[in-house]
Every structure is written in structure tokens, then in C-alpha cells.
């Protein structure tokens, strides 16, 4: 059993309340004092059990790994301190490219995904061709593996030798990432738009707003707020997949590690690159969890979304 932050806050509030009532001559009952002692003892016991189970699990995993027959060779090949020190500066230098791709492609994905989602939710027969095109786009790029999309764009576009079209693998890789992730984000936005009750749009129209104004000022703000957690999850996935642009020759964190591996035949740089990506992704993941929990609490308390 775990103790949440809310439990600790509630205990603190109870203690303050007891002190305030003590100033007024209030004396807590023995039953209340016993209940508080039980809460504190339960919290200490839960913390001790969690710490002990973590230590036991870590010790078991350590013993299993280090006692494996191939551990000495694996340690030399994947966990060399010498190659880790050599790879870290180059991997961090390449990581700057991944961060820039995340920022630029993330912004492009949000804009394009929103436009596609709006196109799919437009009403009226006149917009039927636009809805079909938007649906075909999302179906195609959601079904096409990202690695194949990257190969087609990064390797296929330069082969066409089109005038005025870039052959930079970074730009082409970013384009492929944008095309794929905008299809996923479009479905997230569309789900948010369709989750808004039709009465919201009807109420906006009754106040004199046009369809466009109702969508902009009433529907979209609610839809975006409701879909923040899945949108953040997509951005976390995008951050990891920016490493795939290395297949076109772009020197990002993965490619920097690959260069060292090709020269040394030691795979420690891959481990370094993986840990760097994990360190970059964990804060985004924790932020996503915090936003999700906050929205869940608001829903449970009847607050606004």
C-alpha cells in the first residue's frame, strides 16, 4: 500500500486543525489520536516495505546479470567506460539536432494535425471531397510504417532530381516525421472535437456566433484541453523517433554513436545514446503523468476540463 501526497497534505491539515481547536479549548479524543497514530505507523510501514522490496529486486537482478556466463564479454562490449567517455560529447552534440527536430516538427505536427482534424469534421456536402482527402491522408500515414516513410522521403525525393527541392537529409527526415505524426495527432484532435457535446455548438449559434466562430471560440478550446495528455504522449514518441533521421546520413545522437561503433566495434556508444534519450524523455513523461492526474482530479471534483 502506498501513501499519496494527498494523504500527507490531509494529515497536515488535520494537525493544523487540531492545533487551532486546541487554542479554543478543544482536546482531541483518544480515538482520534489513535487513528492519527495508526496513519503514521501505516505510512512508515509502507515506506519500509517499498524500500526493502526495491533493494531485494535490484540485488536479484544484479546477481543474475553479473553471474551470467557471458557477462565479462558483454561488459567489455556494451559497458566500456573508455568508449563511454569518448562517445558522450559527440552524442550530446548530435542530440542538439534531435532537440531542434522535436521543436520544429512538433509545432508543424500540431498545426497540420489540427487542420486535418478540422477538415474531417466539416459539415455539409460541399466539404465531402475535403473530408475524403483528410480521411485518406490519416489512413495512409497511420498505416505506413515510419521507417518506410523515412526511406521513401529521404532516399526517394533526391532521386527525382527536382529543381528547387532540397536534398538535405535533416529537412527531408523532418518532413517524413511531420507527415506521419500529423496523421496521429489529427485523430487525437478529431476525437477531442467530437467529444464536445453538440449542445455547446448549438448554444454558441443561438448567441449569434457563426459556425467558424463557434468552432474557434467554443469547440476547439474544450477539445484541446481534453486531449492534452495524448498530445503530450505523441510528442514524447516524436522525441524518440527523431533518431531515425540518421538513416539518411544526418549526424544526430544516434548517428554520432554509430560512427564510433563502426570505428571501434564496441557498442557502448549505443548505450550512451540510449541513456541520453531516456534522460531527455523522462521529464516529458513525468510532466504528461502530472497533467493527466491533474485533469483526472478536476473531473472527479466536477471542475472544468
ChimeraX commands (.cxc) that place a marker at each C-alpha (Angstrom):
marker #1 position 0.00,0.00,0.00 radius 0.5
marker #1 position 1.39,3.40,-0.94 radius 0.5
marker #1 position 0.89,6.79,0.62 radius 0.5
marker #1 position -0.05,9.61,-1.70 radius 0.5
marker #1 position 0.83,13.26,-1.47 radius 0.5
marker #1 position -2.83,14.00,-0.84 radius 0.5
marker #1 position -2.78,11.80,2.28 radius 0.5
marker #1 position 0.20,13.71,3.66 radius 0.5
marker #1 position -1.47,17.03,2.90 radius 0.5
marker #1 position -4.66,15.87,4.62 radius 0.5
marker #1 position -2.71,14.80,7.70 radius 0.5
marker #1 position -1.03,18.19,7.80 radius 0.5
marker #1 position -4.40,19.91,7.55 radius 0.5
marker #1 position -5.78,17.72,10.35 radius 0.5
marker #1 position -2.81,18.58,12.58 radius 0.5
marker #1 position -3.29,22.30,11.94 radius 0.5
marker #1 position -6.98,21.93,12.66 radius 0.5
marker #1 position -6.22,20.17,15.93 radius 0.5
marker #1 position -3.83,22.96,16.93 radius 0.5
marker #1 position -6.42,25.60,16.11 radius 0.5
marker #1 position -9.08,23.78,18.09 radius 0.5
marker #1 position -6.63,23.29,20.95 radius 0.5
marker #1 position -6.34,27.07,21.22 radius 0.5
marker #1 position -10.11,27.17,21.58 radius 0.5
marker #1 position -10.02,24.64,24.39 radius 0.5
marker #1 position -10.68,21.65,22.16 radius 0.5
marker #1 position -8.97,18.41,23.18 radius 0.5
marker #1 position -8.83,15.61,20.59 radius 0.5
marker #1 position -10.42,12.39,21.70 radius 0.5
marker #1 position -8.36,9.30,22.39 radius 0.5
marker #1 position -9.97,7.61,19.44 radius 0.5
marker #1 position -8.86,10.39,17.09 radius 0.5
marker #1 position -5.33,10.33,18.47 radius 0.5
marker #1 position -5.20,6.57,18.00 radius 0.5
marker #1 position -6.37,6.94,14.42 radius 0.5
marker #1 position -3.63,9.50,13.71 radius 0.5
marker #1 position -1.00,7.22,15.24 radius 0.5
marker #1 position -2.28,4.38,13.08 radius 0.5
marker #1 position -2.00,6.51,9.95 radius 0.5
marker #1 position 1.58,7.48,10.73 radius 0.5
marker #1 position 2.54,3.89,11.51 radius 0.5
marker #1 position 0.96,2.66,8.29 radius 0.5
marker #1 position 2.85,5.29,6.29 radius 0.5
marker #1 position 6.16,4.29,7.87 radius 0.5
marker #1 position 5.45,0.61,7.27 radius 0.5
marker #1 position 4.54,1.21,3.61 radius 0.5
marker #1 position 7.75,3.19,3.05 radius 0.5
marker #1 position 9.87,0.49,4.67 radius 0.5
marker #1 position 8.24,-2.29,2.63 radius 0.5
marker #1 position 8.68,-0.35,-0.62 radius 0.5
marker #1 position 12.36,0.34,0.12 radius 0.5
marker #1 position 13.03,-3.26,1.09 radius 0.5
marker #1 position 11.30,-4.72,-1.97 radius 0.5
marker #1 position 13.23,-2.33,-4.22 radius 0.5
marker #1 position 16.56,-3.34,-2.69 radius 0.5
marker #1 position 15.75,-7.05,-2.96 radius 0.5
marker #1 position 14.65,-6.74,-6.60 radius 0.5
marker #1 position 17.76,-4.75,-7.51 radius 0.5
marker #1 position 20.06,-7.23,-5.76 radius 0.5
marker #1 position 18.45,-10.21,-7.51 radius 0.5
marker #1 position 18.73,-8.59,-10.94 radius 0.5
marker #1 position 22.34,-7.63,-10.28 radius 0.5
marker #1 position 23.29,-11.15,-9.24 radius 0.5
marker #1 position 21.54,-12.71,-12.23 radius 0.5
marker #1 position 23.31,-10.39,-14.68 radius 0.5
marker #1 position 26.84,-10.46,-13.25 radius 0.5
marker #1 position 26.78,-14.24,-12.78 radius 0.5
marker #1 position 25.73,-14.92,-16.37 radius 0.5
marker #1 position 28.37,-16.85,-18.36 radius 0.5
marker #1 position 28.74,-14.13,-20.98 radius 0.5
marker #1 position 28.77,-11.16,-18.62 radius 0.5
marker #1 position 32.54,-10.37,-18.87 radius 0.5
marker #1 position 32.36,-10.15,-22.66 radius 0.5
marker #1 position 29.08,-8.22,-22.55 radius 0.5
marker #1 position 30.51,-5.76,-20.04 radius 0.5
marker #1 position 33.52,-5.14,-22.24 radius 0.5
marker #1 position 31.42,-4.72,-25.39 radius 0.5
marker #1 position 28.47,-2.68,-24.09 radius 0.5
marker #1 position 29.65,-1.00,-20.88 radius 0.5
marker #1 position 33.17,0.21,-21.55 radius 0.5
marker #1 position 33.99,3.34,-19.55 radius 0.5
marker #1 position 36.64,4.34,-22.09 radius 0.5
marker #1 position 34.28,4.37,-25.04 radius 0.5
marker #1 position 31.51,5.93,-22.95 radius 0.5
marker #1 position 33.75,8.92,-22.18 radius 0.5
marker #1 position 34.68,9.18,-25.85 radius 0.5
marker #1 position 31.08,8.95,-27.08 radius 0.5
marker #1 position 29.31,11.23,-24.62 radius 0.5
marker #1 position 30.48,14.63,-26.01 radius 0.5
marker #1 position 29.75,13.61,-29.60 radius 0.5
marker #1 position 26.36,12.15,-28.70 radius 0.5
marker #1 position 25.40,15.32,-26.83 radius 0.5
marker #1 position 26.49,17.39,-29.82 radius 0.5
marker #1 position 24.29,15.28,-32.08 radius 0.5
marker #1 position 21.43,15.45,-29.59 radius 0.5
marker #1 position 21.09,19.18,-30.32 radius 0.5
marker #1 position 19.83,18.20,-33.78 radius 0.5
marker #1 position 17.23,15.89,-32.22 radius 0.5
marker #1 position 16.02,18.68,-29.95 radius 0.5
marker #1 position 15.69,21.10,-32.86 radius 0.5
marker #1 position 13.78,18.49,-34.86 radius 0.5
marker #1 position 11.45,17.96,-31.90 radius 0.5
marker #1 position 10.66,21.66,-31.56 radius 0.5
marker #1 position 10.19,22.39,-35.27 radius 0.5
marker #1 position 8.46,19.15,-36.22 radius 0.5
marker #1 position 6.33,19.25,-33.07 radius 0.5
marker #1 position 5.00,22.69,-33.97 radius 0.5
marker #1 position 4.38,21.64,-37.58 radius 0.5
marker #1 position 2.64,18.44,-36.46 radius 0.5
marker #1 position 0.27,20.33,-34.16 radius 0.5
marker #1 position -0.70,22.83,-36.85 radius 0.5
marker #1 position -1.10,20.28,-39.66 radius 0.5
marker #1 position -2.87,17.82,-37.39 radius 0.5
marker #1 position -5.35,20.48,-36.30 radius 0.5
marker #1 position -6.09,21.45,-39.91 radius 0.5
marker #1 position -6.66,17.83,-40.91 radius 0.5
marker #1 position -8.91,17.24,-37.91 radius 0.5
marker #1 position -10.98,20.33,-38.73 radius 0.5
marker #1 position -11.24,19.19,-42.35 radius 0.5
marker #1 position -12.57,15.81,-41.23 radius 0.5
marker #1 position -15.23,17.39,-39.02 radius 0.5
marker #1 position -16.53,19.98,-41.51 radius 0.5
marker #1 position -20.24,19.67,-42.15 radius 0.5
marker #1 position -22.16,19.93,-45.37 radius 0.5
marker #1 position -22.00,18.10,-48.71 radius 0.5
marker #1 position -19.81,20.79,-50.24 radius 0.5
marker #1 position -16.95,19.70,-47.96 radius 0.5
marker #1 position -17.26,15.99,-48.83 radius 0.5
marker #1 position -14.13,15.92,-51.07 radius 0.5
marker #1 position -12.10,17.63,-48.33 radius 0.5
marker #1 position -13.31,15.13,-45.75 radius 0.5
marker #1 position -12.40,12.22,-48.03 radius 0.5
marker #1 position -8.91,13.59,-48.65 radius 0.5
marker #1 position -8.32,14.15,-44.94 radius 0.5
marker #1 position -9.54,10.64,-44.11 radius 0.5
marker #1 position -7.36,9.13,-46.85 radius 0.5
marker #1 position -4.34,11.04,-45.53 radius 0.5
marker #1 position -4.78,9.81,-41.96 radius 0.5
marker #1 position -5.48,6.22,-43.03 radius 0.5
marker #1 position -2.42,6.11,-45.30 radius 0.5
marker #1 position 0.17,7.63,-42.98 radius 0.5
marker #1 position -1.12,5.85,-39.89 radius 0.5
marker #1 position -0.83,2.55,-41.73 radius 0.5
marker #1 position 2.56,3.24,-43.33 radius 0.5
marker #1 position 5.47,2.34,-41.02 radius 0.5
marker #1 position 7.52,5.39,-40.11 radius 0.5
marker #1 position 10.79,3.77,-41.15 radius 0.5
marker #1 position 9.43,3.11,-44.66 radius 0.5
marker #1 position 8.09,6.65,-44.88 radius 0.5
marker #1 position 11.52,7.99,-43.94 radius 0.5
marker #1 position 13.24,5.85,-46.56 radius 0.5
marker #1 position 10.80,6.94,-49.27 radius 0.5
marker #1 position 11.16,10.63,-48.49 radius 0.5
marker #1 position 14.86,10.75,-47.58 radius 0.5
marker #1 position 16.07,8.45,-50.36 radius 0.5
marker #1 position 13.33,8.80,-52.95 radius 0.5
marker #1 position 12.96,12.57,-53.21 radius 0.5
marker #1 position 16.63,13.24,-54.05 radius 0.5
marker #1 position 16.44,10.53,-56.72 radius 0.5
marker #1 position 13.80,12.58,-58.57 radius 0.5
marker #1 position 16.29,15.44,-59.06 radius 0.5
marker #1 position 13.57,18.07,-58.86 radius 0.5
marker #1 position 14.66,21.66,-59.31 radius 0.5
marker #1 position 14.38,23.73,-56.14 radius 0.5
marker #1 position 13.66,20.72,-53.91 radius 0.5
marker #1 position 16.10,20.22,-51.05 radius 0.5
marker #1 position 18.17,17.08,-50.67 radius 0.5
marker #1 position 19.17,17.86,-47.08 radius 0.5
marker #1 position 18.52,14.66,-45.07 radius 0.5
marker #1 position 17.61,16.69,-42.00 radius 0.5
marker #1 position 14.85,18.62,-43.78 radius 0.5
marker #1 position 13.62,15.52,-45.60 radius 0.5
marker #1 position 13.67,13.47,-42.41 radius 0.5
marker #1 position 11.78,16.18,-40.57 radius 0.5
marker #1 position 9.21,16.23,-43.36 radius 0.5
marker #1 position 8.70,12.48,-43.08 radius 0.5
marker #1 position 8.27,12.75,-39.31 radius 0.5
marker #1 position 5.75,15.55,-39.75 radius 0.5
marker #1 position 3.73,13.62,-42.32 radius 0.5
marker #1 position 3.45,10.54,-40.11 radius 0.5
marker #1 position 2.84,12.19,-36.75 radius 0.5
marker #1 position 0.36,14.73,-38.09 radius 0.5
marker #1 position -1.90,11.80,-39.04 radius 0.5
marker #1 position -1.84,10.50,-35.45 radius 0.5
marker #1 position -2.29,13.95,-33.94 radius 0.5
marker #1 position -5.16,14.69,-36.34 radius 0.5
marker #1 position -7.07,11.72,-34.94 radius 0.5
marker #1 position -6.37,12.93,-31.40 radius 0.5
marker #1 position -7.76,16.37,-32.24 radius 0.5
marker #1 position -10.74,14.87,-34.06 radius 0.5
marker #1 position -11.59,12.74,-31.03 radius 0.5
marker #1 position -11.45,15.86,-28.87 radius 0.5
marker #1 position -13.69,17.83,-31.24 radius 0.5
marker #1 position -16.26,15.06,-31.42 radius 0.5
marker #1 position -16.23,14.67,-27.61 radius 0.5
marker #1 position -17.67,18.19,-27.22 radius 0.5
marker #1 position -21.42,17.88,-26.86 radius 0.5
marker #1 position -23.42,19.26,-29.81 radius 0.5
marker #1 position -25.34,21.47,-27.40 radius 0.5
marker #1 position -22.18,23.56,-26.99 radius 0.5
marker #1 position -22.15,24.39,-30.67 radius 0.5
marker #1 position -25.93,24.95,-30.68 radius 0.5
marker #1 position -25.68,27.33,-27.72 radius 0.5
marker #1 position -22.92,29.27,-29.48 radius 0.5
marker #1 position -25.03,29.55,-32.63 radius 0.5
marker #1 position -28.01,30.74,-30.59 radius 0.5
marker #1 position -25.85,33.57,-29.27 radius 0.5
marker #1 position -25.20,34.75,-32.80 radius 0.5
marker #1 position -21.85,33.13,-33.49 radius 0.5
marker #1 position -21.17,31.70,-36.91 radius 0.5
marker #1 position -20.07,28.10,-37.41 radius 0.5
marker #1 position -16.49,29.29,-37.75 radius 0.5
marker #1 position -16.66,31.37,-34.59 radius 0.5
marker #1 position -18.33,28.56,-32.64 radius 0.5
marker #1 position -15.57,26.19,-33.68 radius 0.5
marker #1 position -12.81,28.64,-32.80 radius 0.5
marker #1 position -14.09,30.05,-29.52 radius 0.5
marker #1 position -16.23,27.22,-28.09 radius 0.5
marker #1 position -15.41,23.82,-29.53 radius 0.5
marker #1 position -11.65,23.92,-30.11 radius 0.5
marker #1 position -10.66,25.26,-26.64 radius 0.5
marker #1 position -12.58,22.43,-24.96 radius 0.5
marker #1 position -11.29,19.82,-27.40 radius 0.5
marker #1 position -7.65,20.81,-26.95 radius 0.5
marker #1 position -7.85,20.85,-23.15 radius 0.5
marker #1 position -9.34,17.37,-23.12 radius 0.5
marker #1 position -6.67,15.96,-25.41 radius 0.5
marker #1 position -3.58,17.43,-23.76 radius 0.5
marker #1 position -2.36,14.10,-22.24 radius 0.5
marker #1 position -2.47,12.09,-25.52 radius 0.5
marker #1 position -0.90,15.02,-27.37 radius 0.5
marker #1 position 1.99,15.07,-24.91 radius 0.5
marker #1 position 2.38,11.31,-25.33 radius 0.5
marker #1 position 2.69,11.80,-29.09 radius 0.5
marker #1 position 5.38,14.44,-28.54 radius 0.5
marker #1 position 7.29,12.01,-26.32 radius 0.5
marker #1 position 7.16,9.41,-29.10 radius 0.5
marker #1 position 8.25,12.05,-31.62 radius 0.5
marker #1 position 11.27,12.87,-29.48 radius 0.5
marker #1 position 12.43,9.25,-29.61 radius 0.5
marker #1 position 11.73,8.85,-33.32 radius 0.5
marker #1 position 13.81,11.88,-34.28 radius 0.5
marker #1 position 16.75,9.50,-34.02 radius 0.5
marker #1 position 15.52,7.74,-37.16 radius 0.5
marker #1 position 16.63,10.64,-39.37 radius 0.5
marker #1 position 20.10,9.13,-39.09 radius 0.5
marker #1 position 19.19,6.62,-41.81 radius 0.5
marker #1 position 19.63,9.44,-44.33 radius 0.5
marker #1 position 23.07,10.39,-43.05 radius 0.5
marker #1 position 22.10,13.22,-40.69 radius 0.5
marker #1 position 24.54,13.31,-37.77 radius 0.5
marker #1 position 22.28,13.27,-34.75 radius 0.5
marker #1 position 22.86,11.49,-31.44 radius 0.5
marker #1 position 22.25,8.05,-32.92 radius 0.5
marker #1 position 24.44,8.65,-35.97 radius 0.5
marker #1 position 27.24,10.04,-33.80 radius 0.5
marker #1 position 27.16,6.85,-31.75 radius 0.5
marker #1 position 27.03,4.75,-34.91 radius 0.5
marker #1 position 30.18,6.40,-36.28 radius 0.5
marker #1 position 32.14,5.50,-33.16 radius 0.5
marker #1 position 30.75,1.94,-33.16 radius 0.5
marker #1 position 31.76,1.47,-36.79 radius 0.5
marker #1 position 35.31,2.52,-35.99 radius 0.5
marker #1 position 35.78,0.68,-32.68 radius 0.5
marker #1 position 33.40,-2.30,-32.99 radius 0.5
marker #1 position 32.34,-1.52,-29.43 radius 0.5
marker #1 position 28.63,-0.93,-28.76 radius 0.5
marker #1 position 28.95,1.25,-25.68 radius 0.5
marker #1 position 28.13,4.44,-27.66 radius 0.5
marker #1 position 24.69,2.99,-28.41 radius 0.5
marker #1 position 24.08,2.57,-24.69 radius 0.5
marker #1 position 25.21,6.17,-24.11 radius 0.5
marker #1 position 22.88,7.45,-26.83 radius 0.5
marker #1 position 20.00,5.42,-25.42 radius 0.5
marker #1 position 20.56,6.76,-21.91 radius 0.5
marker #1 position 20.71,10.32,-23.22 radius 0.5
marker #1 position 17.35,9.86,-24.94 radius 0.5
marker #1 position 15.90,8.34,-21.78 radius 0.5
marker #1 position 17.15,11.28,-19.70 radius 0.5
marker #1 position 15.53,13.67,-22.18 radius 0.5
marker #1 position 12.25,11.77,-22.34 radius 0.5
marker #1 position 11.66,11.10,-18.63 radius 0.5
marker #1 position 10.87,14.74,-17.72 radius 0.5
marker #1 position 8.36,14.92,-20.58 radius 0.5
marker #1 position 6.79,11.64,-19.45 radius 0.5
marker #1 position 6.51,12.76,-15.83 radius 0.5
marker #1 position 5.00,16.07,-16.96 radius 0.5
marker #1 position 2.45,14.13,-19.01 radius 0.5
marker #1 position 1.58,12.00,-15.97 radius 0.5
marker #1 position 1.20,15.13,-13.83 radius 0.5
marker #1 position -1.12,16.78,-16.36 radius 0.5
marker #1 position -3.19,13.59,-16.67 radius 0.5
marker #1 position -3.54,13.23,-12.90 radius 0.5
marker #1 position -4.46,16.90,-12.53 radius 0.5
marker #1 position -7.19,16.61,-15.15 radius 0.5
marker #1 position -8.49,13.42,-13.55 radius 0.5
marker #1 position -8.76,15.21,-10.20 radius 0.5
marker #1 position -10.63,18.08,-11.83 radius 0.5
marker #1 position -13.09,15.67,-13.41 radius 0.5
marker #1 position -13.58,13.84,-10.11 radius 0.5
marker #1 position -14.27,17.14,-8.31 radius 0.5
marker #1 position -16.62,18.34,-11.04 radius 0.5
marker #1 position -14.23,21.04,-12.24 radius 0.5
marker #1 position -13.86,22.33,-15.76 radius 0.5
marker #1 position -11.91,20.40,-18.34 radius 0.5
marker link #1:1,2 radius 0.2
marker link #1:2,3 radius 0.2
marker link #1:3,4 radius 0.2
marker link #1:4,5 radius 0.2
marker link #1:5,6 radius 0.2
marker link #1:6,7 radius 0.2
marker link #1:7,8 radius 0.2
marker link #1:8,9 radius 0.2
marker link #1:9,10 radius 0.2
marker link #1:10,11 radius 0.2
marker link #1:11,12 radius 0.2
marker link #1:12,13 radius 0.2
marker link #1:13,14 radius 0.2
marker link #1:14,15 radius 0.2
marker link #1:15,16 radius 0.2
marker link #1:16,17 radius 0.2
marker link #1:17,18 radius 0.2
marker link #1:18,19 radius 0.2
marker link #1:19,20 radius 0.2
marker link #1:20,21 radius 0.2
marker link #1:21,22 radius 0.2
marker link #1:22,23 radius 0.2
marker link #1:23,24 radius 0.2
marker link #1:24,25 radius 0.2
marker link #1:25,26 radius 0.2
marker link #1:26,27 radius 0.2
marker link #1:27,28 radius 0.2
marker link #1:28,29 radius 0.2
marker link #1:29,30 radius 0.2
marker link #1:30,31 radius 0.2
marker link #1:31,32 radius 0.2
marker link #1:32,33 radius 0.2
marker link #1:33,34 radius 0.2
marker link #1:34,35 radius 0.2
marker link #1:35,36 radius 0.2
marker link #1:36,37 radius 0.2
marker link #1:37,38 radius 0.2
marker link #1:38,39 radius 0.2
marker link #1:39,40 radius 0.2
marker link #1:40,41 radius 0.2
marker link #1:41,42 radius 0.2
marker link #1:42,43 radius 0.2
marker link #1:43,44 radius 0.2
marker link #1:44,45 radius 0.2
marker link #1:45,46 radius 0.2
marker link #1:46,47 radius 0.2
marker link #1:47,48 radius 0.2
marker link #1:48,49 radius 0.2
marker link #1:49,50 radius 0.2
marker link #1:50,51 radius 0.2
marker link #1:51,52 radius 0.2
marker link #1:52,53 radius 0.2
marker link #1:53,54 radius 0.2
marker link #1:54,55 radius 0.2
marker link #1:55,56 radius 0.2
marker link #1:56,57 radius 0.2
marker link #1:57,58 radius 0.2
marker link #1:58,59 radius 0.2
marker link #1:59,60 radius 0.2
marker link #1:60,61 radius 0.2
marker link #1:61,62 radius 0.2
marker link #1:62,63 radius 0.2
marker link #1:63,64 radius 0.2
marker link #1:64,65 radius 0.2
marker link #1:65,66 radius 0.2
marker link #1:66,67 radius 0.2
marker link #1:67,68 radius 0.2
marker link #1:68,69 radius 0.2
marker link #1:69,70 radius 0.2
marker link #1:70,71 radius 0.2
marker link #1:71,72 radius 0.2
marker link #1:72,73 radius 0.2
marker link #1:73,74 radius 0.2
marker link #1:74,75 radius 0.2
marker link #1:75,76 radius 0.2
marker link #1:76,77 radius 0.2
marker link #1:77,78 radius 0.2
marker link #1:78,79 radius 0.2
marker link #1:79,80 radius 0.2
marker link #1:80,81 radius 0.2
marker link #1:81,82 radius 0.2
marker link #1:82,83 radius 0.2
marker link #1:83,84 radius 0.2
marker link #1:84,85 radius 0.2
marker link #1:85,86 radius 0.2
marker link #1:86,87 radius 0.2
marker link #1:87,88 radius 0.2
marker link #1:88,89 radius 0.2
marker link #1:89,90 radius 0.2
marker link #1:90,91 radius 0.2
marker link #1:91,92 radius 0.2
marker link #1:92,93 radius 0.2
marker link #1:93,94 radius 0.2
marker link #1:94,95 radius 0.2
marker link #1:95,96 radius 0.2
marker link #1:96,97 radius 0.2
marker link #1:97,98 radius 0.2
marker link #1:98,99 radius 0.2
marker link #1:99,100 radius 0.2
marker link #1:100,101 radius 0.2
marker link #1:101,102 radius 0.2
marker link #1:102,103 radius 0.2
marker link #1:103,104 radius 0.2
marker link #1:104,105 radius 0.2
marker link #1:105,106 radius 0.2
marker link #1:106,107 radius 0.2
marker link #1:107,108 radius 0.2
marker link #1:108,109 radius 0.2
marker link #1:109,110 radius 0.2
marker link #1:110,111 radius 0.2
marker link #1:111,112 radius 0.2
marker link #1:112,113 radius 0.2
marker link #1:113,114 radius 0.2
marker link #1:114,115 radius 0.2
marker link #1:115,116 radius 0.2
marker link #1:116,117 radius 0.2
marker link #1:117,118 radius 0.2
marker link #1:118,119 radius 0.2
marker link #1:119,120 radius 0.2
marker link #1:120,121 radius 0.2
marker link #1:121,122 radius 0.2
marker link #1:122,123 radius 0.2
marker link #1:123,124 radius 0.2
marker link #1:124,125 radius 0.2
marker link #1:125,126 radius 0.2
marker link #1:126,127 radius 0.2
marker link #1:127,128 radius 0.2
marker link #1:128,129 radius 0.2
marker link #1:129,130 radius 0.2
marker link #1:130,131 radius 0.2
marker link #1:131,132 radius 0.2
marker link #1:132,133 radius 0.2
marker link #1:133,134 radius 0.2
marker link #1:134,135 radius 0.2
marker link #1:135,136 radius 0.2
marker link #1:136,137 radius 0.2
marker link #1:137,138 radius 0.2
marker link #1:138,139 radius 0.2
marker link #1:139,140 radius 0.2
marker link #1:140,141 radius 0.2
marker link #1:141,142 radius 0.2
marker link #1:142,143 radius 0.2
marker link #1:143,144 radius 0.2
marker link #1:144,145 radius 0.2
marker link #1:145,146 radius 0.2
marker link #1:146,147 radius 0.2
marker link #1:147,148 radius 0.2
marker link #1:148,149 radius 0.2
marker link #1:149,150 radius 0.2
marker link #1:150,151 radius 0.2
marker link #1:151,152 radius 0.2
marker link #1:152,153 radius 0.2
marker link #1:153,154 radius 0.2
marker link #1:154,155 radius 0.2
marker link #1:155,156 radius 0.2
marker link #1:156,157 radius 0.2
marker link #1:157,158 radius 0.2
marker link #1:158,159 radius 0.2
marker link #1:159,160 radius 0.2
marker link #1:160,161 radius 0.2
marker link #1:161,162 radius 0.2
marker link #1:162,163 radius 0.2
marker link #1:163,164 radius 0.2
marker link #1:164,165 radius 0.2
marker link #1:165,166 radius 0.2
marker link #1:166,167 radius 0.2
marker link #1:167,168 radius 0.2
marker link #1:168,169 radius 0.2
marker link #1:169,170 radius 0.2
marker link #1:170,171 radius 0.2
marker link #1:171,172 radius 0.2
marker link #1:172,173 radius 0.2
marker link #1:173,174 radius 0.2
marker link #1:174,175 radius 0.2
marker link #1:175,176 radius 0.2
marker link #1:176,177 radius 0.2
marker link #1:177,178 radius 0.2
marker link #1:178,179 radius 0.2
marker link #1:179,180 radius 0.2
marker link #1:180,181 radius 0.2
marker link #1:181,182 radius 0.2
marker link #1:182,183 radius 0.2
marker link #1:183,184 radius 0.2
marker link #1:184,185 radius 0.2
marker link #1:185,186 radius 0.2
marker link #1:186,187 radius 0.2
marker link #1:187,188 radius 0.2
marker link #1:188,189 radius 0.2
marker link #1:189,190 radius 0.2
marker link #1:190,191 radius 0.2
marker link #1:191,192 radius 0.2
marker link #1:192,193 radius 0.2
marker link #1:193,194 radius 0.2
marker link #1:194,195 radius 0.2
marker link #1:195,196 radius 0.2
marker link #1:196,197 radius 0.2
marker link #1:197,198 radius 0.2
marker link #1:198,199 radius 0.2
marker link #1:199,200 radius 0.2
marker link #1:200,201 radius 0.2
marker link #1:201,202 radius 0.2
marker link #1:202,203 radius 0.2
marker link #1:203,204 radius 0.2
marker link #1:204,205 radius 0.2
marker link #1:205,206 radius 0.2
marker link #1:206,207 radius 0.2
marker link #1:207,208 radius 0.2
marker link #1:208,209 radius 0.2
marker link #1:209,210 radius 0.2
marker link #1:210,211 radius 0.2
marker link #1:211,212 radius 0.2
marker link #1:212,213 radius 0.2
marker link #1:213,214 radius 0.2
marker link #1:214,215 radius 0.2
marker link #1:215,216 radius 0.2
marker link #1:216,217 radius 0.2
marker link #1:217,218 radius 0.2
marker link #1:218,219 radius 0.2
marker link #1:219,220 radius 0.2
marker link #1:220,221 radius 0.2
marker link #1:221,222 radius 0.2
marker link #1:222,223 radius 0.2
marker link #1:223,224 radius 0.2
marker link #1:224,225 radius 0.2
marker link #1:225,226 radius 0.2
marker link #1:226,227 radius 0.2
marker link #1:227,228 radius 0.2
marker link #1:228,229 radius 0.2
marker link #1:229,230 radius 0.2
marker link #1:230,231 radius 0.2
marker link #1:231,232 radius 0.2
marker link #1:232,233 radius 0.2
marker link #1:233,234 radius 0.2
marker link #1:234,235 radius 0.2
marker link #1:235,236 radius 0.2
marker link #1:236,237 radius 0.2
marker link #1:237,238 radius 0.2
marker link #1:238,239 radius 0.2
marker link #1:239,240 radius 0.2
marker link #1:240,241 radius 0.2
marker link #1:241,242 radius 0.2
marker link #1:242,243 radius 0.2
marker link #1:243,244 radius 0.2
marker link #1:244,245 radius 0.2
marker link #1:245,246 radius 0.2
marker link #1:246,247 radius 0.2
marker link #1:247,248 radius 0.2
marker link #1:248,249 radius 0.2
marker link #1:249,250 radius 0.2
marker link #1:250,251 radius 0.2
marker link #1:251,252 radius 0.2
marker link #1:252,253 radius 0.2
marker link #1:253,254 radius 0.2
marker link #1:254,255 radius 0.2
marker link #1:255,256 radius 0.2
marker link #1:256,257 radius 0.2
marker link #1:257,258 radius 0.2
marker link #1:258,259 radius 0.2
marker link #1:259,260 radius 0.2
marker link #1:260,261 radius 0.2
marker link #1:261,262 radius 0.2
marker link #1:262,263 radius 0.2
marker link #1:263,264 radius 0.2
marker link #1:264,265 radius 0.2
marker link #1:265,266 radius 0.2
marker link #1:266,267 radius 0.2
marker link #1:267,268 radius 0.2
marker link #1:268,269 radius 0.2
marker link #1:269,270 radius 0.2
marker link #1:270,271 radius 0.2
marker link #1:271,272 radius 0.2
marker link #1:272,273 radius 0.2
marker link #1:273,274 radius 0.2
marker link #1:274,275 radius 0.2
marker link #1:275,276 radius 0.2
marker link #1:276,277 radius 0.2
marker link #1:277,278 radius 0.2
marker link #1:278,279 radius 0.2
marker link #1:279,280 radius 0.2
marker link #1:280,281 radius 0.2
marker link #1:281,282 radius 0.2
marker link #1:282,283 radius 0.2
marker link #1:283,284 radius 0.2
marker link #1:284,285 radius 0.2
marker link #1:285,286 radius 0.2
marker link #1:286,287 radius 0.2
marker link #1:287,288 radius 0.2
marker link #1:288,289 radius 0.2
marker link #1:289,290 radius 0.2
marker link #1:290,291 radius 0.2
marker link #1:291,292 radius 0.2
marker link #1:292,293 radius 0.2
marker link #1:293,294 radius 0.2
marker link #1:294,295 radius 0.2
marker link #1:295,296 radius 0.2
marker link #1:296,297 radius 0.2
marker link #1:297,298 radius 0.2
marker link #1:298,299 radius 0.2
marker link #1:299,300 radius 0.2
marker link #1:300,301 radius 0.2
marker link #1:301,302 radius 0.2
marker link #1:302,303 radius 0.2
marker link #1:303,304 radius 0.2
marker link #1:304,305 radius 0.2
view
